[in-house]
């Protein structure tokens, strides 16, 4: 299993979120690289009622984080907080993913 890289949030992300005022929805995805590696054009399929294979994926969606929550923390703490929330969802998605 290959893991994708977790990109660090940039100032652009923080300022665009602050300007829009939209809540942030932390999402974790497990198995995306196995289901559709960069080297292929056709995804690996995993039928619903069979054991997990390379195409098995799972998605976990967390509770929205409001702009008010982030403003109280300041930029640096807010970015760390968001990264932790997203990593929690990634771990939940990994737990949900069907195993081989």
C-alpha positions in Angstrom: 0.0 0.0 0.0 1.4 3.4 -0.9 0.4 6.5 1.0 -0.2 9.9 -0.5 1.6 12.8 1.0 -0.1 15.2 3.3 0.4 18.7 2.0 0.9 21.4 4.5 -1.6 24.2 4.4 -0.4 27.4 3.0 -1.1 31.0 3.8 -3.2 31.2 0.6 -5.5 28.5 2.0 -5.8 30.3 5.3 -6.6 33.7 3.8 -9.0 32.4 1.2 -10.9 30.6 4.0 -10.9 33.7 6.1 -12.2 35.8 3.2 -15.0 33.4 2.2 -16.2 32.7 5.7 -17.1 29.2 4.8 -16.7 26.4 7.3 -14.0 23.7 6.6 -15.1 20.1 6.3 -12.3 17.7 7.3 -12.3 14.7 5.0 -10.1 11.5 5.1 -9.8 9.2 2.2 -8.2 5.7 2.4 -7.2 3.5 -0.6 -7.4 6.1 -3.3 -3.8 5.5 -4.5 -4.5 1.7 -4.6 -7.8 2.2 -6.5 -6.3 4.5 -9.1 -2.5 4.6 -9.2 -0.9 7.5 -11.2 0.5 5.0 -13.6 -2.9 3.7 -14.8 -5.9 5.1 -16.7 -8.5 2.5 -15.5 -9.3 2.2 -11.8 -9.1 -1.1 -9.9 -12.6 -2.1 -9.0 -13.6 -3.7 -5.8 -17.2 -5.3 -5.8 -19.2 -4.3 -2.8 -19.9 -7.8 -1.3 -16.5 -9.4 -1.9 -13.4 -9.2 0.1 -11.3 -6.0 -0.2 -8.8 -5.9 -3.0 -6.7 -3.1 -4.4 -9.8 -1.1 -5.4 -11.3 -0.9 -1.9 -11.7 2.7 -0.7 -13.2 4.4 2.3 -14.1 8.1 3.0 -14.7 9.6 6.5 -16.2 13.1 6.8 -15.8 15.0 10.1 -17.8 17.8 11.6 -17.4 21.3 10.1 -14.9 23.7 11.6 -16.4 27.2 11.7 -14.4 30.3 11.0 -15.1 31.5 14.5 -13.3 28.5 16.0 -10.2 29.2 13.8 -10.2 33.0 14.6 -9.9 32.3 18.3 -6.8 30.2 17.8 -4.7 32.4 15.5 -3.1 31.3 12.2 -0.4 28.9 13.4 -2.6 27.1 15.9 -5.5 26.9 13.5 -3.4 25.2 10.8 -2.1 22.6 13.3 -5.7 22.1 14.5 -7.0 21.6 11.0 -4.1 19.2 10.2 -5.0 17.1 13.3 -8.7 17.0 12.4 -7.9 15.8 8.8 -5.5 13.2 10.2 -8.2 11.9 12.5 -10.5 11.5 9.5 -7.8 9.7 7.6 -7.3 7.3 10.5 -11.1 6.7 10.6 -11.2 6.1 6.9 -8.3 3.6 7.2 -10.3 1.7 9.9 -13.4 1.7 7.7 -11.6 0.4 4.6 -12.2 -3.3 3.8 -9.1 -5.4 4.3 -7.6 -7.8 1.8 
